[in-house]
Amino acid sequence: MDKSLPDTRPFAAFEWMLAGRYLRARRREGFISVISLFSFLGILLGVATLIVVMAVLNGFRAELLDKILGFQGHVAVYRSDVTPIPDYQALQEKLSAIPGVTRAVGLVEGQVMASSLRNNTGALVRGISEADIQKLPSLNNGNLRTALKEEGVPDVTASFEGFDASGGVAIGERMAWRHQLGLGSRITIISPEGPETVIGTAPRIRDYPVVSIFKVGMSDYDENVIYMPLAEAQEYFVTEEGVNQIEVMVDDPDEVDRYLLPIMDAAGQDMAVTTWKTRNSTFFNALAVERNVMFLVLTMIILVAALNIISGLIMLVKDKGRDIAILRTMGATRGTIQRVFFLTGATIGVAGTLGGFIVGLLICLNTERIRQFISWVSGVDPFNPELYYLAQLPARMDSWQTVLIVLMSLGLSFAATLYPSWRAAKLDPVEALRYE
């Protein structure tokens, strides 16, 4: 081996030195350096955008799932003929005894019209006992006002204590705003399924005081749901001592399907059973499709930046033809030349990927502040809760997903260097020096 070359071992300091020199701009190579800069920025923006968008979609799904499962049970058990379940306490005990079931809750549900002096809207009434409503984390989340709290009683945490005996209802914050109601106001609930008269079915109309105002954080629930004491709901919907359905909570909602068989066995043949996945399948399938499509579309940004690396390296190879020929005549192998140009392109890819990861991480940690800033500057909320159901912009980075994005970016960047570096290694020194 020619001793004029200091060290020609694979990826030696000599090769790193040459790659670093090719990355630094000189006057007649300025255009090539501009292409390299755009390649770096393209990879940085592509990786950062992909990380942020996937984190927001993950957070959006997790928040929606948390809100939905905090409002609905994981499994709903009801009679196939849609009649009330009379002896529901015994069935609750059987369902609660199943391994993996955390609790079973009897409910009376019905669609009604909520009426006030200001508005008339559709609503869903959920009759539930005081003991069960206090176990719902989506309601007991600190965003609850009760009549007792409103009166200014010191050292009292707002809760549903005394809900069974209150004779009133709990409504969401957005429903209270839409109807211009406060604690102590009265709301009229109208059901079309009233008593039979000689001229047909008369609507059932009752007035109830508002004893609590809650905020789930999901606009669909805060605007359309009314909680009523179980005994009041049984009387209003004429279910006697029964309930419409029993909601079952399990310790692993994502694996709810494996609890179906024991729950169906305990419920009996005249009962129907559905899971939260079945009730919300269309919604969550749409989210999954959107996440996959966004991943593919945003990957194109990284691919375009990788193509810029190819074009920049090809131009660099043409410009450095004389240098390559001199190195070859001094004893540099084809492998040395190929590794030099590989390192040149790979450095751009690694630096862009690392920068994109840092930028994406910083944005994900401050998504809500960024949303508030954009809303303050533009005067328009870019994340309208009426459209997206949630009151704030969530972001949840998945470690495996982030690693996949980083590895994919590095893979595309390394692959982009293969053809230009191969072209450089194949360059014939005689042809390169013929007209020099």
C-alpha positions, 0 to 999 in steps of 0.5 A, spaced: 500 500 500 502 507 498 505 510 504 503 517 501 496 515 504 496 516 511 491 511 513 486 507 508 482 502 513 475 502 512 472 509 515 479 511 517 480 518 519 482 520 512 476 518 509 472 522 514 477 528 513 475 528 506 468 527 507 468 533 511 472 537 506 466 536 501 461 538 505 464 545 507 462 550 501 468 553 497 466 559 492 466 554 486 462 549 489 457 553 493 451 551 489 452 544 491 453 546 498 446 549 497 443 543 495 446 539 501 443 545 505 436 544 502 437 536 503 439 537 510 433 542 512 428 537 508 430 531 512 429 535 518 422 538 517 420 531 514 422 527 521 420 533 525 413 533 521 412 526 521 414 525 529 409 531 531 403 529 526 403 521 529 404 524 536 398 528 535 394 523 532 396 518 538 394 523 543 388 524 539 386 517 539 388 516 547 384 522 549 378 520 545 379 513 548 380 515 555 373 520 555 369 514 551 371 509 556 370 514 562 363 515 559 361 508 557 362 501 560 367 497 556 361 492 555 354 493 555 349 488 557 341 489 555 335 485 554 334 482 546 327 485 546 329 492 549 325 491 555 328 493 562 332 488 566 327 487 573 332 483 577 338 487 575 342 487 582 343 479 582 345 479 575 350 485 577 353 480 582 354 475 577 358 479 572 362 482 578 364 475 580 367 474 573 375 474 573 378 481 570 371 485 571 372 491 576 365 493 576 358 492 573 353 498 573 346 498 572 343 504 568 337 507 565 338 511 559 333 514 554 333 520 549 329 526 551 329 533 549 332 538 554 328 545 554 329 551 557 327 559 556 333 560 551 333 553 547 331 546 546 336 541 544 336 533 544 339 530 550 341 523 553 339 522 560 343 517 564 340 514 570 345 512 575 346 511 582 350 516 587 355 510 589 356 509 581 357 516 579 362 517 584 366 512 581 366 515 574 373 518 573 371 523 567 366 526 571 370 527 578 376 530 574 376 537 578 372 540 573 365 539 577 361 544 580 355 543 585 350 547 589 354 546 595 360 548 592 357 554 589 354 556 596 361 557 598 361 552 604 369 552 606 373 546 605 368 542 601 370 538 595 365 539 589 362 532 588 356 528 587 355 527 595 347 527 596 346 526 588 341 520 590 336 525 594 337 531 591 331 530 586 335 534 581 340 533 575 347 534 573 348 537 566 355 538 562 358 545 561 356 546 554 349 544 555 349 549 561 352 555 556 347 553 551 341 553 555 344 559 559 343 555 566 347 555 572 346 551 579 339 552 581 336 553 575 331 549 572 331 545 566 325 541 562 326 534 560 321 532 555 320 524 553 315 522 547 314 516 550 309 518 555 302 515 558 297 513 553 290 517 552 284 517 548 288 521 543 294 518 543 301 518 546 302 524 550 309 526 552 312 526 559 314 533 561 318 534 568 322 540 571 328 538 574 333 543 578 340 543 576 344 541 582 351 539 578 355 542 572 361 537 570 366 538 564 368 531 561 373 535 556 369 532 550 364 537 547 359 531 545 358 529 552 359 536 555 353 538 551 348 532 550 348 528 556 344 529 563 345 525 569 339 523 573 339 519 580 337 512 578 330 512 582 328 518 578 330 515 572 326 509 573 320 513 575 321 518 569 322 512 564 317 507 567 322 502 568 319 500 575 325 497 579 329 495 573 334 498 569 335 498 561 342 496 561 348 494 565 355 496 563 361 492 565 368 495 566 374 490 565 381 491 567 384 491 560 379 495 555 384 493 549 383 486 550 375 486 552 374 481 547 377 475 551 371 477 556 365 476 552 364 469 553 364 469 560 360 475 560 355 472 555 355 465 559 353 469 566 348 474 562 344 468 559 341 467 552 336 472 553 341 478 554 345 481 548 352 483 549 356 489 545 363 492 547 366 499 546 370 496 540 363 494 536 359 501 538 365 505 536 368 501 531 367 506 525 370 512 529 376 508 531 377 505 524 377 512 521 382 514 526 387 508 524 386 509 516 387 517 517 394 515 521 396 510 516 395 515 510 398 521 514 404 516 515 405 515 508 404 522 505 409 525 510 414 520 509 414 523 502 417 529 505 423 525 507 423 521 500 424 528 496 430 530 501 433 523 500 433 525 492 436 531 493 442 528 497 442 523 490 442 529 486 447 533 490 452 527 491 452 526 483 454 533 482 459 533 487 462 527 484 462 530 477 466 536 480 471 532 484 472 527 478 480 530 478 480 529 485 478 522 485 483 520 479 489 523 483 487 519 489 486 513 485 493 514 482 496 515 489 493 508 491 486 509 494 481 503 493 475 503 490 472 502 496 475 508 499 472 513 494 465 509 495 466 510 503 468 517 502 462 519 498 457 515 502 460 519 509 458 525 505 451 523 504 450 520 510 452 525 514 447 530 511 442 524 513 444 523 520 444 530 522 437 532 519 434 526 522 437 528 529 435 535 528 428 533 526 428 528 532 430 534 537 425 539 533 419 534 533 420 533 541 420 540 543 414 541 539 410 535 542 412 537 549 409 544 547 403 543 543 398 546 547 402 552 548 403 553 540 396 552 539 394 557 544 399 562 541 397 560 534 389 562 536 392 568 539 395 571 533 390 569 528 384 570 532 381 563 530 382 556 534 385 551 529 383 546 534 376 547 534 373 543 540 366 542 536 369 539 530 375 535 534 371 533 540 376 535 545 378 541 548 385 541 548 391 539 543 394 532 545 400 529 543 403 523 545 409 520 543 410 513 542 417 510 543 417 505 538 413 509 533 419 514 533 424 509 533 421 507 526 421 514 524 428 515 525 430 508 522 426 509 516 429 516 515 436 514 516 435 508 511 432 512 506 438 517 507 443 511 507 440 508 501 440 515 497 448 515 497 449 508 494 448 510 487 452 516 487 458 513 491 458 507 486 459 512 481 465 515 484 468 508 485 467 506 478 470 513 475 476 511 471 482 515 473 485 515 466 478 518 463 478 523 468 485 526 467 485 526 460 483 533 459 486 536 465 
